[in-house]
Amino acid sequence: MKNFVQTGSYISVPAPTDVKSGDLIVVGALFGVAETDATSGAPVVICTEGVYTLPKASAQAWTVGVAVYWDADNKVATTVSTDNDPIGHAIAAAANPSATGQVRLSI
């Protein structure tokens, strides 16, 4: 295949803000977890698939399989879809309150 570029699991994007390794970042409609630290505008490699422990809206209880969205204003994963970007599904229950949840990213 002469037109194959890459698998797409790891892609380089310009960092939308200063990011730390492990941060979930959104660039347009793309999202993924930053592999390294990067300053705003610098290239950063993000992983677009897999399961990650992410900061979550503390006051929510999650069940396995619930749809998860990214609240960019508060930088947390949430089950609230309004004004938030879909990022995947919970793969483990998360209590109310709790600071993190396990999310399987899905494109």
C-alpha positions in Angstrom: 0.0 0.0 0.0 1.7 3.2 -1.2 -0.8 5.4 0.6 -0.4 4.0 4.2 0.9 6.6 6.7 0.6 5.0 10.2 -1.6 3.0 12.4 -2.9 6.1 14.1 -2.6 4.9 17.7 0.0 7.5 18.3 -0.1 10.8 16.5 1.7 14.2 16.8 -0.4 17.3 17.2 0.3 20.9 18.3 -0.2 21.2 22.1 -3.3 23.4 22.6 -1.9 24.6 25.9 1.0 23.6 28.2 0.4 19.9 28.8 1.9 17.3 31.1 2.5 13.6 30.3 -0.7 11.8 31.1 -3.0 14.8 30.4 -6.0 14.2 28.2 -6.0 16.8 25.5 -8.4 17.8 22.8 -7.3 19.4 19.5 -10.3 20.1 17.3 -12.2 16.8 17.2 -9.1 14.7 18.0 -8.4 13.6 21.6 -5.8 11.5 23.3 -3.5 11.2 26.2 -0.2 13.2 26.0 2.9 10.9 26.0 5.2 13.7 27.2 5.2 17.2 28.6 4.9 20.0 26.0 4.5 23.8 25.9 1.6 25.4 24.0 2.1 25.1 20.3 4.9 22.6 20.5 4.4 19.1 18.9 3.2 16.5 21.4 2.5 12.8 20.7 -0.9 11.6 22.0 -2.2 8.1 22.3 -5.7 7.9 20.8 -6.6 4.5 22.2 -6.4 2.4 25.3 -7.5 2.6 28.9 -6.5 5.5 31.1 -7.1 6.6 34.7 -8.4 10.2 34.3 -9.5 12.9 36.6 -13.3 12.7 37.0 -16.1 14.9 38.3 -15.9 13.8 41.9 -19.6 13.9 42.7 -20.5 11.4 40.0 -20.9 7.6 40.5 -19.9 5.7 37.3 -21.1 2.2 36.3 -19.2 0.0 33.8 -20.0 1.0 30.2 -21.4 4.4 30.9 -20.5 7.0 28.2 -17.8 9.4 29.3 -17.2 13.0 28.0 -14.4 15.5 28.5 -15.3 18.7 30.4 -12.6 21.0 29.0 -13.5 23.9 31.3 -12.9 21.8 34.4 -10.4 19.4 32.9 -12.3 16.3 34.2 -14.1 13.3 32.7 -17.9 13.4 33.2 -21.1 11.5 32.3 -22.7 14.9 31.4 -22.9 15.2 27.6 -24.1 18.8 27.3 -21.3 21.1 26.1 -18.7 18.3 26.5 -16.8 16.1 24.0 -17.3 12.3 23.9 -14.1 10.4 24.7 -15.1 6.8 25.6 -16.6 4.6 28.2 -16.0 3.7 31.8 -14.4 0.2 32.2 -14.8 0.1 36.0 -17.2 1.4 38.6 -16.2 4.7 40.2 -17.7 5.9 43.5 -19.3 9.2 44.4 -17.1 10.8 45.6 -13.9 9.8 43.8 -11.2 11.8 42.0 -10.5 9.4 39.1 -12.1 6.9 36.8 -10.9 4.4 34.3 -11.9 5.3 30.7 -11.4 3.3 27.5 -10.8 5.9 24.8 -12.9 5.4 21.7 -12.8 7.4 18.5 
